[in-house]
Amino acid sequence: MRRCIVFFSSLIMLLIFVSFGDFSFETTVPKTLKVDKPTEVLFPKNETVLAPTSATPPFLGSTFFGFKEALAFKESSGDYFATNTLGYLGKYQFGMGTLELMGVYNPAVFLNDPKLQEKAFETNLARNKWIMRRDIKKYVGKKIQGVVITESGMLAAAHLAGPGNVMKYLRSYGKINFKDAYGSCIVGYLKKFSGYDLSLVLPKRNPKV
């Protein structure tokens, strides 16, 4: 008898629910969480943004250090221990003749001493600036062979060809040119290394490292 009562009670409850038809439970979404308009897509789908794995090198621009590193990259890719097929040495590819003018006589010592190489580069710039001081004053701002002459371009070209050859080029208005064994020429250096600020370099007569 008790089982019948439980059974009929359950059946009656089921019939009551069915009589109301479909039913569902709703959850009210807070107004602040509702999306009323399309949102802006900032990144493509499935794209992962990774943090940089290494620091970005400083931008040296047209400073003296920018000039120095740009010229070194051109000469040796910035390698202190580089020696080319003609025997030019180090980061800035000096010949022994130029080094001896500045008091450096041992190529092995020079090649293995980065500080000495940096000092030699700065010393040679000061020496070339002294030698070309009148030509710098006379030709800077003029255009020769389509290239505006700048002090930094002249000093870079002097590093390549020597100050005497640069002065011959300027005084002949480009008719007397110089090209090394690898095809680099004065006009190319005048153009590539123009516009750097080398006011930090003071001209010196016969400087030594």
C-alpha positions as a Markdown table, in Angstrom:
| # | Residue | x | y | z |
|---|---|---|---|---|
| 1 | Met | 0.0 | 0.0 | 0.0 |
| 2 | Arg | 2.8 | 2.4 | 0.9 |
| 3 | Arg | 4.6 | 1.6 | -2.4 |
| 4 | Cys | 1.5 | 2.5 | -4.3 |
| 5 | Ile | 1.1 | 5.8 | -2.5 |
| 6 | Val | 4.8 | 6.7 | -3.3 |
| 7 | Phe | 4.4 | 5.7 | -6.9 |
| 8 | Phe | 1.1 | 7.6 | -7.5 |
| 9 | Ser | 2.5 | 10.7 | -5.7 |
| 10 | Ser | 5.6 | 10.7 | -8.0 |
| 11 | Leu | 3.4 | 10.2 | -11.1 |
| 12 | Ile | 1.1 | 13.1 | -10.1 |
| 13 | Met | 4.2 | 15.4 | -9.6 |
| 14 | Leu | 5.5 | 14.4 | -13.0 |
| 15 | Leu | 2.2 | 15.1 | -14.7 |
| 16 | Ile | 2.1 | 18.6 | -13.0 |
| 17 | Phe | 5.6 | 19.5 | -14.5 |
| 18 | Val | 4.7 | 18.2 | -17.9 |
| 19 | Ser | 1.5 | 20.2 | -18.0 |
| 20 | Phe | 3.6 | 23.4 | -17.8 |
| 21 | Gly | 5.4 | 22.5 | -21.1 |
| 22 | Asp | 9.1 | 23.4 | -21.7 |
| 23 | Phe | 11.0 | 25.0 | -18.9 |
| 24 | Ser | 14.4 | 26.4 | -18.4 |
| 25 | Phe | 16.5 | 28.1 | -15.7 |
| 26 | Glu | 17.8 | 31.6 | -16.5 |
| 27 | Thr | 20.9 | 33.3 | -15.0 |
| 28 | Thr | 20.8 | 37.1 | -14.9 |
| 29 | Val | 24.0 | 38.7 | -16.4 |
| 30 | Pro | 25.1 | 41.9 | -14.7 |
| 31 | Lys | 24.7 | 45.0 | -16.9 |
| 32 | Thr | 28.4 | 45.8 | -16.6 |
| 33 | Leu | 29.4 | 42.5 | -18.2 |
| 34 | Lys | 27.0 | 42.7 | -21.1 |
| 35 | Val | 28.4 | 43.4 | -24.6 |
| 36 | Asp | 26.4 | 46.0 | -26.4 |
| 37 | Lys | 28.7 | 46.6 | -29.4 |
| 38 | Pro | 31.5 | 44.9 | -31.3 |
| 39 | Thr | 35.0 | 45.1 | -29.6 |
| 40 | Glu | 38.2 | 46.1 | -31.4 |
| 41 | Val | 40.5 | 43.2 | -32.3 |
| 42 | Leu | 44.0 | 44.0 | -31.3 |
| 43 | Phe | 45.8 | 40.9 | -32.4 |
| 44 | Pro | 45.1 | 38.2 | -34.9 |
| 45 | Lys | 43.6 | 35.0 | -33.5 |
| 46 | Asn | 45.9 | 32.4 | -32.2 |
| 47 | Glu | 48.9 | 34.8 | -32.4 |
| 48 | Thr | 51.3 | 34.7 | -29.4 |
| 49 | Val | 53.2 | 37.8 | -28.5 |
| 50 | Leu | 56.6 | 36.9 | -27.2 |
| 51 | Ala | 58.8 | 39.0 | -25.0 |
| 52 | Pro | 62.1 | 40.1 | -26.6 |
| 53 | Thr | 64.9 | 37.6 | -25.9 |
| 54 | Ser | 67.7 | 40.1 | -26.0 |
| 55 | Ala | 68.2 | 43.8 | -25.4 |
| 56 | Thr | 68.0 | 46.2 | -28.3 |
| 57 | Pro | 71.4 | 47.8 | -28.9 |
| 58 | Pro | 71.5 | 51.6 | -28.4 |
| 59 | Phe | 71.0 | 53.8 | -31.5 |
| 60 | Leu | 74.3 | 55.7 | -31.9 |
| 61 | Gly | 73.0 | 57.9 | -34.7 |
| 62 | Ser | 75.3 | 60.6 | -36.1 |
| 63 | Thr | 77.5 | 60.8 | -33.0 |
| 64 | Phe | 81.3 | 60.2 | -32.9 |
| 65 | Phe | 80.6 | 56.7 | -31.6 |
| 66 | Gly | 78.1 | 56.1 | -34.4 |
| 67 | Phe | 80.8 | 57.1 | -36.9 |
| 68 | Lys | 83.4 | 54.9 | -35.3 |
| 69 | Glu | 81.2 | 51.8 | -35.2 |
| 70 | Ala | 79.9 | 52.3 | -38.7 |
| 71 | Leu | 83.4 | 52.6 | -40.1 |
| 72 | Ala | 84.6 | 49.6 | -38.1 |
| 73 | Phe | 81.7 | 47.5 | -39.5 |
| 74 | Lys | 82.6 | 48.5 | -43.0 |
| 75 | Glu | 86.3 | 47.7 | -42.5 |
| 76 | Ser | 86.1 | 44.4 | -40.5 |
| 77 | Ser | 82.5 | 43.8 | -39.3 |
| 78 | Gly | 83.8 | 45.2 | -36.0 |
| 79 | Asp | 86.3 | 42.3 | -35.4 |
| 80 | Tyr | 89.3 | 43.3 | -33.4 |
| 81 | Phe | 91.2 | 40.2 | -34.5 |
| 82 | Ala | 90.7 | 40.4 | -38.2 |
| 83 | Thr | 93.5 | 40.4 | -40.7 |
| 84 | Asn | 92.8 | 40.8 | -44.4 |
| 85 | Thr | 94.7 | 39.3 | -47.4 |
| 86 | Leu | 96.8 | 42.5 | -47.7 |
| 87 | Gly | 97.9 | 42.4 | -44.1 |
| 88 | Tyr | 95.7 | 45.1 | -42.7 |
| 89 | Leu | 95.0 | 44.6 | -39.0 |
| 90 | Gly | 92.2 | 44.8 | -36.5 |
| 91 | Lys | 88.8 | 46.3 | -36.1 |
| 92 | Tyr | 89.7 | 49.4 | -38.2 |
| 93 | Gln | 92.1 | 47.6 | -40.6 |
| 94 | Phe | 95.3 | 49.6 | -40.1 |
| 95 | Gly | 98.4 | 49.1 | -42.2 |
| 96 | Met | 101.8 | 49.0 | -40.4 |
| 97 | Gly | 103.0 | 52.1 | -42.1 |
| 98 | Thr | 100.2 | 54.2 | -40.6 |
| 99 | Leu | 100.7 | 52.5 | -37.2 |
| 100 | Glu | 104.4 | 53.3 | -37.1 |
| 101 | Leu | 103.6 | 57.0 | -37.6 |
| 102 | Met | 101.7 | 56.8 | -34.3 |
| 103 | Gly | 104.3 | 54.8 | -32.4 |
| 104 | Val | 103.0 | 51.3 | -32.8 |
| 105 | Tyr | 105.7 | 48.8 | -34.1 |
| 106 | Asn | 104.5 | 45.4 | -33.0 |
| 107 | Pro | 101.6 | 44.0 | -35.1 |
| 108 | Ala | 101.0 | 41.0 | -32.8 |
| 109 | Val | 100.7 | 43.3 | -29.7 |
| 110 | Phe | 98.4 | 45.6 | -31.7 |
| 111 | Leu | 96.1 | 42.9 | -32.9 |
| 112 | Asn | 95.6 | 41.5 | -29.5 |
| 113 | Asp | 95.0 | 44.8 | -27.7 |
| 114 | Pro | 91.4 | 46.2 | -28.3 |
| 115 | Lys | 92.2 | 49.3 | -26.1 |
| 116 | Leu | 95.3 | 50.1 | -28.2 |
| 117 | Gln | 93.3 | 49.7 | -31.4 |
| 118 | Glu | 90.7 | 52.2 | -30.2 |
| 119 | Lys | 93.4 | 54.6 | -29.1 |
| 120 | Ala | 95.1 | 54.3 | -32.5 |
| 121 | Phe | 91.9 | 55.0 | -34.3 |
| 122 | Glu | 91.2 | 58.2 | -32.3 |
| 123 | Thr | 94.9 | 59.3 | -32.7 |
| 124 | Asn | 94.8 | 58.7 | -36.4 |
| 125 | Leu | 91.6 | 60.8 | -36.7 |
| 126 | Ala | 93.2 | 63.7 | -34.9 |
| 127 | Arg | 96.3 | 63.4 | -37.1 |
| 128 | Asn | 94.3 | 63.4 | -40.3 |
| 129 | Lys | 92.1 | 66.3 | -39.1 |
| 130 | Trp | 95.3 | 68.3 | -38.6 |
| 131 | Ile | 96.7 | 67.4 | -42.0 |
| 132 | Met | 93.4 | 68.3 | -43.8 |
| 133 | Arg | 92.4 | 71.2 | -41.6 |
| 134 | Arg | 92.6 | 73.8 | -44.5 |
| 135 | Asp | 90.8 | 71.5 | -46.9 |
| 136 | Ile | 88.1 | 70.8 | -44.4 |
| 137 | Lys | 87.5 | 74.5 | -44.0 |
| 138 | Lys | 87.5 | 75.1 | -47.8 |
| 139 | Tyr | 85.5 | 72.1 | -49.2 |
| 140 | Val | 82.9 | 71.2 | -46.5 |
| 141 | Gly | 79.5 | 72.1 | -47.9 |
| 142 | Lys | 80.5 | 72.0 | -51.5 |
| 143 | Lys | 79.3 | 69.3 | -53.9 |
| 144 | Ile | 81.7 | 67.2 | -55.9 |
| 145 | Gln | 80.7 | 64.4 | -58.2 |
| 146 | Gly | 77.1 | 64.8 | -56.9 |
| 147 | Val | 78.2 | 64.3 | -53.2 |
| 148 | Val | 78.0 | 67.0 | -50.6 |
| 149 | Ile | 81.4 | 67.1 | -48.8 |
| 150 | Thr | 81.3 | 66.8 | -45.0 |
| 151 | Glu | 84.1 | 66.6 | -42.4 |
| 152 | Ser | 83.2 | 63.1 | -41.4 |
| 153 | Gly | 83.1 | 61.9 | -45.0 |
| 154 | Met | 86.6 | 63.4 | -45.5 |
| 155 | Leu | 88.0 | 61.7 | -42.4 |
| 156 | Ala | 86.5 | 58.4 | -43.4 |
| 157 | Ala | 88.0 | 58.7 | -46.8 |
| 158 | Ala | 91.3 | 59.6 | -45.3 |
| 159 | His | 91.2 | 56.4 | -43.2 |
| 160 | Leu | 90.7 | 54.5 | -46.5 |
| 161 | Ala | 93.1 | 56.2 | -48.8 |
| 162 | Gly | 95.2 | 58.5 | -46.6 |
| 163 | Pro | 94.7 | 62.3 | -46.2 |
| 164 | Gly | 97.0 | 63.1 | -49.2 |
| 165 | Asn | 94.8 | 61.2 | -51.7 |
| 166 | Val | 91.6 | 62.8 | -50.3 |
| 167 | Met | 93.1 | 66.3 | -50.8 |
| 168 | Lys | 94.1 | 65.4 | -54.3 |
| 169 | Tyr | 90.5 | 64.2 | -55.0 |
| 170 | Leu | 89.0 | 67.4 | -53.6 |
| 171 | Arg | 91.4 | 69.8 | -55.3 |
| 172 | Ser | 90.9 | 68.0 | -58.7 |
| 173 | Tyr | 87.1 | 68.1 | -58.1 |
| 174 | Gly | 87.0 | 64.3 | -58.4 |
| 175 | Lys | 89.2 | 63.8 | -61.4 |
| 176 | Ile | 92.0 | 62.2 | -59.3 |
| 177 | Asn | 90.4 | 59.3 | -57.5 |
| 178 | Phe | 91.6 | 56.4 | -55.5 |
| 179 | Lys | 90.4 | 52.8 | -55.3 |
| 180 | Asp | 91.8 | 50.1 | -53.1 |
| 181 | Ala | 92.3 | 46.4 | -54.0 |
| 182 | Tyr | 88.8 | 45.5 | -52.9 |
| 183 | Gly | 87.1 | 48.2 | -55.0 |
| 184 | Ser | 86.4 | 50.8 | -52.2 |
| 185 | Cys | 86.9 | 54.3 | -53.4 |
| 186 | Ile | 87.1 | 57.9 | -52.0 |
| 187 | Val | 83.8 | 59.0 | -53.4 |
| 188 | Gly | 82.0 | 56.0 | -51.8 |
| 189 | Tyr | 83.4 | 56.8 | -48.4 |
| 190 | Leu | 82.6 | 60.5 | -48.8 |
| 191 | Lys | 79.0 | 59.6 | -49.4 |
| 192 | Lys | 78.6 | 56.7 | -47.0 |
| 193 | Phe | 80.0 | 58.4 | -44.0 |
| 194 | Ser | 78.7 | 61.9 | -44.5 |
| 195 | Gly | 76.9 | 63.9 | -41.8 |
| 196 | Tyr | 78.5 | 62.6 | -38.6 |
| 197 | Asp | 79.3 | 65.0 | -35.8 |
| 198 | Leu | 83.1 | 64.7 | -35.2 |
| 199 | Ser | 83.5 | 67.9 | -33.2 |
| 200 | Leu | 84.9 | 65.8 | -30.3 |
| 201 | Val | 87.9 | 65.0 | -32.5 |
| 202 | Leu | 90.5 | 67.8 | -32.0 |
| 203 | Pro | 93.2 | 68.2 | -34.7 |
| 204 | Lys | 96.7 | 67.3 | -33.5 |
| 205 | Arg | 100.1 | 67.5 | -35.2 |
| 206 | Asn | 102.1 | 64.2 | -35.1 |
| 207 | Pro | 100.1 | 62.6 | -32.2 |
| 208 | Lys | 101.3 | 59.4 | -30.7 |
| 209 | Val | 99.3 | 56.6 | -28.9 |
